[in-house]
Amino acid sequence: MKIKVINPNTTASMTQKITEAAIAVASPGTEIIACNPDMGPVSIEGHYDEALSVVGILEEIKKGEAAGIDGYVIACFGDPGLLAARELAKGPVLGIAEAAMHAASLIATGFSIVTTLSRTRVIAQHLVANYGMTHFCRQIRAIDLPVLELEDENSHARKTILAECRQALAEDGAGAIVLGCGGMADLSAQLSQELGVPVIDGVSVAVKFVEALVSLGLNTSKKGDLAYPIAKPYTGMLHAFAFV
Ligand SMILES: NC(=O)NC1=NC(=O)NC1=O
């Protein structure tokens, strides 16, 4: 099977990190095709960035459909454009936030999320509520470092994330940690070892969940709101998005 993993921001080093995390867990019969859009924000740190990342995501889904991709991962913790992508795709489309939260809910009675900027906490809060995870999510914490700090090997991001995870385990009643950024995909194994609890990276979980869905023949439902988009003209820059 072919799974396309989309980093919605346009930072190549983060795409590479996400690619490595996906390939590390993919089954022998799974080909990972990873990418980021040519256009869009270099990092996604709020509602505006998320909105502007969606056209690029949908363009990658459109290309994937033409290439016979079996399933998709949207590798940004805001799960931007998830439902629009599901309209466009035949196969399953998972966001790393939804996947990580579901995985955490299966192995702990409560989890805390450790994400990047405080201003994006509300985005995670909305996702927790939308995904029915309020019962499981104990706290949403932020390290208050910009997303691209995670790409700077000299930054103290890793130590800051570790410290925030320790506080979550001490104070929140959490049995597991969900890493709240695609750019943290390379940290979960080491953090889990140091902390002695499951630390969940949504990229790797989403890849395995998509593999499972595809192998079960479970595609996105095309009844109702996730049916293919209604054919109509799109004007201006978006003219190529007309669904025919
Ligand atoms: N909460 C986040 O940091 N979300 C993200 N912004 C990005 O650019 N990638 C993410 O995963």
The ligand as an ORCA input file, in Angstrom:
! r2SCAN-3c Opt
* xyz 0 1
  N       0.899     22.764     17.686
  C       1.838     22.837     16.736
  O       2.958     23.181     16.968
  N       1.475     22.494     15.463
  C       2.328     22.500     14.402
  N       2.783     23.532     13.724
  C       3.548     23.091     12.680
  O       4.088     23.782     11.835
  N       3.562     21.744     12.729
  C       2.828     21.321     13.799
  O       2.599     20.179     14.154
*
